[in-house]
Amino acid sequence: MKELPLMSFLVCMLLALSTGCATESRQLPQNCEVHRTQMHYVTVKGTGLCLLPPGRYPEARAALFPNTFPTYLPKGRVSFWLCDACRAAERQWFATHTPTNGLSQ
């Protein structure tokens, strides 16, 4: 009978480790306010680095692709809404707004 408390403790620990964090909640689907498409709620590991995009990126992001990866991801786990159409629009914007450093081809 002395093993019962130890066995109960081990079972509880296994359950806690196998079920994950209890503070995460399931998010209801949301639509992108620009593209009207359903977004994905994603969690990524932040690096603590800040991206400084060229030119008028902040204005373009607000108007054309507001639901992409943040320009700053603090260290640790970061959750946010991600729109596939916003990501495509952002890639298109970068393709047409990348500095050429004065080089001609």
Secondary structure, DSSP 8 states (H G I E B T S, - for coil): -THHHHHHHHHHHHHHHHH--TT-------B-TTT--B-EEEEEEE-S-B---STTHHHHHHHH--SS--SB--SEEEEEEE-HHHHHHHHHHHHHS---TT---
